[in-house]
Amino acid sequence: MTPALTLAWTAEVEIGEKQDLGNGPLGRCFIVPILGGTFAGPRLRGRVLAGGADRQLLRADGVREFDALYEMRVDDGTVITVRNRVLVEGDDPRTRYARSVVRAEVAVGPHAWITRRVLVGTLESLRPERPAVRVTVYVLD
């Protein structure tokens, strides 16, 4: 059976300035603070919490690997921990490849369905209008 995608949520995540951490054994390393934001989907909505970060690796072949870890608070108070691992190739928004595997952890309750599904996503920059990114997450059905 061919998998299908269903929207889980779209988040607009406010980010801080990228900090250069220098060269590591796999490439150039950076970190970008996550300052907050909002998210909404058919089954949940709320706020992205400040305090997370996106660790980035610029590989020798020009491909970038992002590893973001942050929390989102659903309007009902539930906190979801999100780990978003993104592979990015290219800078032109029309041809750029930016796809991710998303893992979400949440307590047993009304949002636990997201822990029982494979989540995938996309990433797009909202610059130059504002220092933010749009993360769209789908359930792989």
KEKE-3310 file (N, C-alpha, C; in steps of 0.2 Angstrom, whole numbers, plus 5000, padded with zeros to 4 digits):
npx = (5004:5003:5010:5001:5000:4995:4991:4998:5003:5007:5020:5026:5041:5051:5067:5084:5100:5112:5125:5142:5150:5162:5174:5171:5174:5165:5162:5157:5151:5136:5124:5107:5097:5080:5067:5053:5036:5022:5010:4998:4986:4975:4971:4977:4983:4994:5008:5025:5038:5051:5068:5073:5084:5093:5104:5116:5125:5136:5141:5155:5151:5142:5129:5117:5114:5101:5097:5085:5079:5065:5051:5033:5018:5002:4986:4978:4987:4996:5012:5023:5037:5048:5058:5067:5074:5083:5087:5095:5097:5104:5100:5091:5074:5065:5070:5076:5079:5072:5069:5062:5063:5053:5051:5040:5037:5025:5015:5004:4988:4976:4984:4992:4992:5001:5013:5013:5014:5023:5031:5034:5042:5043:5053:5054:5061:5057:5063:5067:5058:5055:5064:5062:5056:5046:5039:5032:5023:5019:5008:5013:5004)
npy = (4994:5011:5024:5038:5056:5066:5081:5086:5097:5114:5125:5141:5146:5156:5162:5165:5173:5164:5155:5152:5138:5133:5122:5104:5086:5082:5093:5110:5118:5124:5134:5138:5148:5144:5154:5155:5155:5149:5136:5126:5114:5102:5094:5100:5114:5128:5135:5137:5135:5145:5142:5131:5123:5123:5113:5114:5107:5109:5101:5094:5092:5102:5100:5102:5098:5098:5098:5099:5103:5105:5112:5112:5119:5114:5121:5116:5114:5103:5097:5095:5087:5090:5083:5087:5082:5087:5087:5097:5103:5115:5132:5140:5144:5139:5127:5120:5107:5102:5092:5082:5071:5068:5067:5066:5068:5065:5065:5052:5053:5065:5068:5058:5051:5056:5050:5037:5037:5039:5053:5066:5080:5097:5111:5129:5145:5160:5172:5186:5193:5191:5184:5169:5152:5141:5126:5112:5098:5081:5067:5051:5041)
npz = (5000:4996:5005:5013:5016:5030:5037:5052:5060:5057:5061:5066:5069:5079:5078:5084:5082:5071:5078:5076:5079:5075:5067:5066:5066:5056:5049:5047:5062:5069:5080:5083:5092:5098:5099:5102:5096:5086:5084:5074:5070:5063:5074:5085:5094:5098:5107:5103:5113:5121:5122:5116:5104:5088:5081:5070:5055:5043:5030:5021:5008:5005:5009:5022:5039:5051:5068:5078:5094:5104:5114:5113:5118:5120:5118:5128:5139:5138:5136:5122:5117:5104:5092:5078:5064:5050:5033:5022:5006:4995:4991:4984:4985:4976:4972:4982:4993:5008:5020:5033:5047:5060:5078:5091:5108:5121:5135:5141:5135:5127:5116:5113:5101:5092:5096:5091:5078:5062:5059:5047:5039:5032:5029:5029:5026:5033:5031:5021:5028:5042:5056:5056:5054:5045:5049:5043:5048:5045:5046:5042:5034)
capx = (5000:5007:5008:4998:5002:4990:4994:4998:5003:5012:5023:5030:5046:5055:5074:5089:5106:5116:5131:5147:5154:5169:5175:5171:5176:5161:5160:5156:5145:5132:5118:5102:5092:5073:5064:5046:5032:5015:5008:4991:4984:4968:4969:4980:4986:4997:5014:5032:5041:5058:5073:5076:5090:5094:5111:5117:5131:5137:5145:5160:5148:5137:5123:5116:5110:5099:5094:5082:5075:5061:5045:5027:5013:4996:4982:4976:4992:5000:5019:5026:5044:5049:5065:5066:5081:5081:5092:5094:5102:5102:5098:5086:5068:5061:5073:5079:5077:5072:5064:5064:5060:5051:5049:5037:5035:5020:5012:4998:4982:4973:4988:4997:4992:5007:5019:5011:5014:5029:5030:5039:5041:5046:5056:5055:5063:5053:5067:5069:5052:5056:5069:5058:5055:5039:5040:5025:5023:5013:5008:5014:4998)
capy = (5000:5017:5029:5045:5061:5070:5087:5086:5104:5119:5129:5146:5146:5162:5160:5169:5173:5158:5156:5148:5134:5131:5115:5098:5081:5081:5099:5116:5117:5130:5133:5143:5147:5144:5159:5154:5154:5146:5130:5124:5109:5100:5091:5103:5121:5131:5140:5135:5138:5147:5138:5125:5125:5119:5112:5113:5104:5111:5096:5096:5092:5108:5098:5104:5093:5102:5094:5104:5100:5111:5110:5115:5119:5114:5126:5113:5114:5098:5099:5090:5088:5089:5083:5088:5081:5090:5087:5103:5104:5120:5138:5143:5142:5135:5120:5118:5101:5102:5087:5080:5066:5072:5063:5069:5064:5068:5061:5048:5058:5066:5070:5053:5048:5058:5046:5031:5037:5041:5060:5069:5087:5101:5117:5134:5151:5166:5178:5192:5197:5190:5179:5163:5147:5137:5119:5109:5091:5077:5060:5046:5035)
capz = (5000:4996:5011:5012:5021:5033:5040:5059:5062:5055:5066:5064:5074:5079:5079:5086:5077:5071:5081:5073:5084:5072:5063:5069:5062:5051:5045:5051:5067:5071:5084:5082:5097:5097:5104:5103:5090:5087:5079:5073:5065:5063:5081:5091:5092:5104:5107:5103:5119:5120:5126:5112:5099:5082:5080:5062:5053:5036:5028:5016:5001:5005:5012:5029:5043:5056:5073:5082:5100:5107:5116:5111:5123:5117:5122:5134:5144:5137:5133:5117:5115:5097:5089:5071:5060:5044:5028:5017:5000:4990:4994:4980:4988:4971:4970:4988:4996:5015:5022:5040:5051:5067:5083:5096:5114:5124:5140:5139:5135:5121:5110:5112:5095:5088:5097:5088:5070:5059:5057:5042:5038:5027:5032:5024:5029:5032:5030:5025:5032:5049:5058:5058:5049:5045:5050:5042:5050:5042:5048:5037:5035)
cpx = (5004:5005:5005:5001:4996:4993:4993:4998:5008:5014:5027:5035:5051:5062:5079:5095:5109:5123:5136:5151:5161:5168:5175:5174:5172:5159:5160:5150:5142:5127:5114:5097:5085:5070:5057:5042:5025:5014:5001:4991:4977:4966:4972:4983:4989:5003:5020:5035:5049:5062:5076:5081:5090:5101:5112:5124:5131:5143:5150:5157:5143:5130:5123:5112:5108:5096:5091:5078:5072:5055:5039:5022:5006:4991:4979:4981:4997:5006:5021:5033:5045:5057:5064:5073:5079:5088:5090:5099:5099:5099:5092:5079:5064:5064:5076:5075:5077:5067:5067:5060:5059:5049:5046:5035:5030:5017:5006:4992:4979:4977:4993:4997:4998:5013:5018:5011:5021:5027:5036:5037:5044:5049:5057:5057:5058:5056:5066:5064:5053:5061:5065:5058:5048:5041:5033:5027:5017:5014:5009:5009:5000)
cpy = (5006:5022:5035:5050:5065:5075:5086:5093:5108:5124:5135:5148:5152:5160:5166:5169:5167:5160:5150:5145:5131:5124:5109:5093:5080:5087:5105:5116:5124:5129:5139:5142:5148:5149:5159:5153:5151:5140:5129:5118:5107:5097:5095:5110:5124:5135:5135:5138:5140:5142:5132:5128:5121:5119:5110:5111:5106:5106:5098:5096:5098:5106:5100:5099:5098:5096:5098:5100:5106:5108:5115:5114:5119:5118:5123:5112:5108:5100:5094:5092:5086:5088:5082:5087:5082:5089:5093:5103:5110:5126:5142:5140:5138:5128:5117:5112:5102:5098:5084:5074:5069:5066:5067:5065:5068:5063:5057:5053:5059:5067:5064:5050:5050:5053:5039:5031:5040:5048:5062:5076:5090:5107:5123:5140:5156:5172:5180:5195:5196:5184:5173:5158:5144:5130:5116:5101:5087:5070:5056:5041:5029)
cpz = (5000:5002:5008:5017:5023:5037:5048:5062:5057:5060:5063:5070:5074:5081:5080:5080:5077:5074:5078:5079:5082:5069:5067:5064:5056:5047:5050:5056:5068:5076:5083:5088:5095:5102:5105:5096:5092:5082:5079:5068:5066:5070:5087:5089:5099:5103:5107:5109:5118:5124:5122:5108:5093:5081:5073:5060:5045:5034:5022:5009:5000:5008:5019:5033:5049:5061:5078:5088:5103:5110:5114:5117:5120:5121:5128:5140:5143:5134:5128:5116:5108:5095:5081:5068:5053:5039:5023:5012:4996:4994:4990:4983:4983:4970:4977:4991:5004:5018:5029:5042:5058:5072:5089:5102:5118:5129:5137:5140:5128:5115:5109:5105:5091:5090:5094:5080:5068:5057:5052:5041:5033:5032:5027:5028:5028:5032:5023:5029:5039:5051:5061:5053:5050:5044:5049:5043:5047:5045:5042:5038:5031)
residu = (MET:THR:PRO:ALA:LEU:THR:LEU:ALA:TRP:THR:ALA:GLU:VAL:GLU:ILE:GLY:GLU:LYS:GLN:ASP:LEU:GLY:ASN:GLY:PRO:LEU:GLY:ARG:CYS:PHE:ILE:VAL:PRO:ILE:LEU:GLY:GLY:THR:PHE:ALA:GLY:PRO:ARG:LEU:ARG:GLY:ARG:VAL:LEU:ALA:GLY:GLY:ALA:ASP:ARG:GLN:LEU:LEU:ARG:ALA:ASP:GLY:VAL:ARG:GLU:PHE:ASP:ALA:LEU:TYR:GLU:MET:ARG:VAL:ASP:ASP:GLY:THR:VAL:ILE:THR:VAL:ARG:ASN:ARG:VAL:LEU:VAL:GLU:GLY:ASP:ASP:PRO:ARG:THR:ARG:TYR:ALA:ARG:SER:VAL:VAL:ARG:ALA:GLU:VAL:ALA:VAL:GLY:PRO:HIS:ALA:TRP:ILE:THR:ARG:ARG:VAL:LEU:VAL:GLY:THR:LEU:GLU:SER:LEU:ARG:PRO:GLU:ARG:PRO:ALA:VAL:ARG:VAL:THR:VAL:TYR:VAL:LEU:ASP)
# end
